[in-house]
Amino acid sequence: MTQRVLYEAVDFPIFQNRMYDTVEAAHACPRGQIRIVEDQKTGLVYNAAFDPDLMVYDAAYQNEQGNSVPFRAHLNWAADLVRATMGDRLIEVGCGKGTFLEMLAERGADITGFDPTYEGDDPRIEKLYFGPDVGMNGDGLVLRHVLEHIQNPVDFLMQLAEANGGQGLIYIEVPCLDWICDNRAWFDLFYEHVNYFRLDDFYKIFGRVVEAGNCFGGQYLYVVADLATLKKPVYDDENTVSFPDDFTDSLTAANSSDHDVVWGGASKGLIFSMLRARAGRPVAGVIDINPAKQGKFLAGTGLRVSAPNELLPNLSPEARILVMNPNYTKEIKEMSGNAFTYVEVGK
């Protein structure tokens, strides 16, 4: 198989959103290698060094973003779109803690969720993988931020189509590779994400796309497509990935400071902090509003995640707050009294 190497990195924590109770445990986290390639048979982009056997999700995995008002607004937008385009009987595959499922149910959807890691007691959620053996199908499937975690994504989509009787629509939401490249967002390449999609990929994967585009400030792609029209994508040498030569130049920029504090203890914040430390420019701290992360330690870096009211009163006047996601800048300024210098990372 011919592959064009786009980006390589070593010793990344395999989970960016798994929290640890001690510095020692965080430093000892399992790690994997990064070798992002463009497949010159399918045109798809993925981590060729990915080992799925390393990925065991458990209760220590914390990826809840519903605490943020801007992210909640995005979920409302997506829920409205799903209800307007997908029919009434819905199945959410990989529903996590059930936040989006609940929002669709509130909008009148007859919805069932499937997620083997679900820990609650909502009777609408099955603690199983969705497959032909469950004997259930829907007007539409919802697949939010799942496909980027799945090795061989087209085979996975075909399995879902088979489980749904070869019919119905599917809503897919994934990070956008073009946004990552355009914004030189080197902190947006993770081990958890084995795949990185462009919008054109979905026009190659589906014969009929009902609706598609960018959302969440351009950072995500969304697609509503017909499961009955799935096909194997084919590489197009006139539409190759444009990966920038200066992708990581900002990592060694001279304008960093020892007083820099990262706001956002999720994937972006972890990779940013880790690679800044490797470049000899460590950050001074990490803030996150998710209570489940506060007081815990980030994989690889061993950095402790603090609540805003714990760290902000002790920051020096020279401190810069590095906003890991510009979608949250307004919210962060309001929460911190607009008292610091704010730097939007990845904009």
C-alpha positions in Angstrom: 0.0 0.0 0.0 1.4 3.4 -1.0 1.3 6.1 1.7 2.5 9.7 1.8 3.8 10.6 5.2 2.4 14.0 6.4 3.4 14.2 10.1 5.3 12.1 12.6 5.7 12.4 16.4 6.7 10.0 19.2 5.5 8.9 22.6 2.0 10.5 22.7 -0.3 9.4 25.5 -2.8 7.1 23.9 -5.7 8.8 25.8 -5.8 12.6 26.0 -8.9 12.6 28.1 -8.0 10.0 30.7 -7.3 11.6 34.0 -4.9 10.4 36.6 -4.9 10.7 40.4 -1.1 11.2 40.8 1.8 12.8 38.9 3.6 9.5 38.8 0.6 7.7 37.3 0.2 10.4 34.7 3.9 10.2 33.7 3.6 6.4 33.4 0.5 6.5 31.1 0.6 4.2 28.1 1.9 5.8 25.0 1.8 5.3 21.2 3.5 6.6 18.1 2.1 9.1 15.5 2.6 8.6 11.8 -0.1 10.5 9.9 -0.3 9.4 6.2 -2.4 10.0 3.2 -3.4 6.6 1.7 -2.8 6.8 -2.1 -5.4 4.1 -2.7 -8.4 5.6 -0.9 -7.2 9.2 -0.3 -8.1 8.9 3.4 -5.7 10.2 6.1 -4.9 8.2 9.2 -2.3 7.3 11.8 -0.5 4.3 10.3 1.2 3.6 13.7 -2.1 3.3 15.5 -2.6 0.1 17.6 -6.2 -0.5 18.4 -5.3 -3.1 21.1 -4.0 -0.2 23.2 -7.3 1.5 23.4 -9.3 0.4 26.4 -11.9 3.0 27.5 -12.9 3.1 31.1 -14.6 5.3 33.7 -11.5 7.5 34.1 -12.0 8.8 30.5 -13.5 12.3 30.8 -14.5 14.0 27.6 -17.7 15.8 28.8 -17.9 19.3 27.2 -21.5 20.0 28.1 -20.4 22.3 30.9 -19.5 25.0 28.4 -22.2 27.4 27.1 -20.7 27.7 23.6 -20.4 23.9 23.2 -24.0 23.5 24.5 -25.0 26.0 21.8 -23.3 23.8 19.2 -25.1 20.7 20.5 -28.4 22.6 20.2 -27.6 23.5 16.6 -26.7 19.8 15.8 -29.8 18.5 17.5 -32.0 20.8 15.5 -30.3 19.7 12.3 -30.7 16.0 13.1 -34.4 16.4 13.9 -35.0 18.4 10.7 -33.4 15.9 8.4 -33.3 12.4 9.9 -36.8 11.2 10.8 -38.3 10.2 14.1 -36.8 6.8 14.9 -33.1 7.4 15.7 -30.2 5.4 17.0 -27.1 7.0 18.5 -24.0 4.9 18.1 -21.4 5.7 20.8 -23.7 8.0 22.8 -21.2 8.5 25.7 -23.0 9.8 28.7 -26.2 10.4 26.8 -26.2 14.2 26.7 -27.0 14.5 23.0 -29.5 11.6 23.2 -31.3 13.5 25.8 -31.4 16.6 23.7 -32.9 14.7 20.8 -35.5 13.0 23.0 -36.5 16.5 24.3 -37.1 17.4 20.7 -39.5 14.5 20.2 -37.2 11.8 18.8 -37.8 8.1 19.5 -34.2 7.4 20.2 -32.1 4.5 21.5 -28.4 4.8 22.4 -25.6 2.2 22.2 -22.4 2.5 24.2 -20.7 -0.3 26.1 -19.0 2.2 28.4 -22.3 3.9 29.5 -22.5 4.0 33.3 -25.9 5.5 33.9 -29.4 4.0 34.2 -31.2 5.6 31.3 -33.4 2.7 29.9 -33.0 4.2 26.4 -29.3 3.4 26.4 -28.0 -0.1 25.8 -24.6 -0.9 27.1 -23.7 -2.8 23.9 -22.2 -2.2 20.5 -24.7 -1.5 17.8 -24.7 -4.4 15.3 -27.0 -6.8 13.3 -27.5 -9.0 16.4 -29.4 -6.3 18.3 -32.3 -6.6 15.9 -33.1 -2.9 15.7 -33.0 -0.3 13.0 -33.9 3.4 12.7 -34.8 6.1 10.3 -31.4 7.4 11.0 -28.1 6.8 12.8 -26.3 9.4 14.8 -22.5 9.2 14.9 -20.9 12.1 16.7 -17.2 12.1 17.3 -16.9 8.4 16.9 -15.6 7.8 13.4 -12.2 9.5 14.0 -11.5 6.9 16.7 -12.2 3.8 14.4 -9.6 2.1 12.4 -10.9 1.2 8.9 -13.7 3.7 9.1 -15.4 2.8 5.8 -15.6 -0.9 6.8 -17.2 0.3 10.1 -19.8 2.4 8.3 -20.6 -0.6 6.1 -21.1 -2.7 9.3 -23.5 0.0 10.6 -25.4 0.1 7.4 -25.8 -3.7 7.5 -27.0 -3.5 11.1 -29.6 -0.9 10.1 -30.9 -3.1 7.2 -28.9 -1.3 4.5 -31.2 1.8 4.7 -31.6 5.1 6.4 -29.7 8.2 6.8 -26.6 8.9 9.0 -25.4 12.0 10.8 -21.7 12.1 11.1 -19.6 14.8 13.0 -15.8 14.7 13.1 -12.9 17.1 13.4 -11.9 18.9 10.1 -8.4 18.2 8.8 -8.5 21.2 6.6 -9.1 23.4 9.6 -6.2 21.8 11.4 -3.9 22.4 8.5 -5.1 26.0 7.8 -4.6 26.9 11.5 -1.3 25.1 12.0 -3.1 23.3 14.9 -0.3 20.8 15.7 -2.0 20.3 19.1 -5.0 18.9 17.3 -3.3 15.7 16.2 -3.9 13.0 18.9 -3.3 9.3 19.3 -7.0 8.8 20.1 -7.9 10.0 16.6 -6.7 7.5 14.1 -8.5 9.2 11.2 -8.5 12.8 10.0 -11.2 13.7 7.5 -11.8 16.3 4.8 -15.2 17.2 3.6 -14.4 15.8 0.1 -13.8 12.4 1.8 -17.5 12.0 2.5 -18.5 12.8 -1.0 -16.2 9.8 -2.0 -17.7 7.6 0.7 -21.4 8.3 0.0 -23.1 8.4 -3.3 -25.8 10.7 -1.9 -25.0 13.4 0.6 -28.2 15.2 1.9 -26.4 18.0 3.7 -22.8 18.7 4.7 -20.5 21.5 5.8 -18.4 22.9 8.6 -19.6 23.8 12.0 -18.4 24.8 15.5 -16.3 27.7 14.1 -15.1 25.5 11.2 -13.4 23.0 13.5 -15.9 20.2 12.8 -17.4 18.6 9.7 -21.0 17.5 9.6 -22.6 15.2 7.1 -26.1 13.8 6.6 -25.8 11.0 4.1 -27.7 8.0 2.7 -26.4 4.7 4.2 -27.7 2.8 1.1 -25.1 4.6 -1.1 -21.9 3.7 0.8 -19.0 3.0 -1.4 -15.2 2.5 -1.2 -13.4 5.9 -1.7 -10.9 6.2 -4.4 -7.7 8.4 -4.3 -7.8 11.4 -6.6 -4.4 12.7 -7.5 -5.9 16.1 -8.4 -7.3 16.5 -4.9 -4.5 15.6 -2.5 -4.0 16.7 1.1 -2.3 20.1 1.3 -0.3 19.7 4.5 1.7 22.9 5.4 5.5 22.8 5.6 5.4 25.2 8.5 2.9 23.2 10.5 4.8 23.2 13.8 6.7 26.5 13.4 4.7 28.2 16.2 5.9 25.5 18.6 9.2 27.2 18.8 8.0 30.8 18.5 9.9 33.3 20.7 6.8 34.9 22.1 6.1 32.2 24.7 6.4 32.9 28.4 7.0 30.9 31.6 3.8 32.6 33.0 1.6 31.1 30.2 -1.4 29.2 31.6 -3.5 26.9 29.4 -7.3 27.2 29.6 -8.7 23.8 28.5 -7.5 20.5 30.0 -8.7 18.3 27.2 -7.0 17.0 24.1 -5.7 20.3 22.7 -4.4 21.5 26.1 -2.6 18.3 26.8 -0.8 18.0 23.5 0.0 21.8 23.5 1.4 21.6 27.1 3.4 18.4 26.3 5.0 19.6 23.1 5.7 23.0 24.6 7.6 21.3 27.5 9.5 19.1 25.0 10.5 22.3 23.2 11.8 23.8 26.4 8.9 26.2 26.9 6.7 24.6 29.6 3.4 26.2 30.7 2.8 27.3 34.3 -0.6 25.7 34.8 -3.8 24.3 33.3 -7.4 25.4 34.0 -10.6 23.5 33.1 -14.2 24.1 34.1 -15.0 20.4 34.1 -15.2 19.4 37.8 -14.3 15.8 36.8 -10.9 17.0 35.6 -10.1 19.4 38.5 -7.5 18.1 40.9 -6.5 15.3 38.5 -3.4 15.1 36.4 -3.0 15.2 32.6 -1.5 12.2 30.9 2.1 12.4 29.9 2.7 15.9 31.3 1.7 15.2 34.9 0.3 18.8 35.0 -2.4 19.2 37.6 -5.8 20.6 36.3 -7.1 23.5 38.4 -10.5 25.1 38.8 -10.6 28.8 37.6 -11.2 30.0 41.2 -8.3 28.0 42.4 -5.6 29.3 40.0 -6.8 32.7 38.8 -6.3 34.6 42.2 -2.7 33.5 42.3 -1.7 34.4 38.7 0.9 37.1 38.2 -0.1 40.2 36.2 2.3 39.1 33.5 0.4 35.9 33.0 -1.0 35.1 29.6 -4.1 32.8 29.3 -3.7 30.6 26.3 -7.2 29.8 25.1 -7.0 26.4 23.5 -10.3 26.8 21.6 -11.2 30.3 20.3 -14.9 29.3 20.4 -14.6 29.7 24.2 -12.8 33.1 24.4 -15.8 35.2 25.3 -16.8 32.7 28.0 -13.3 32.5 29.4 -12.9 36.3 29.5 -16.2 36.6 31.4 -15.2 33.9 33.9 -11.9 35.5 34.6 -13.0 39.1 34.8 -11.2 40.0 31.6 -8.2 40.7 33.8 -5.4 39.0 31.8 -3.8 38.9 28.4 -5.6 36.3 26.3 -4.1 34.5 23.4 -6.3 32.5 21.1 -4.4 29.4 20.1 -5.3 27.9 16.8 -6.8 30.9 15.2 
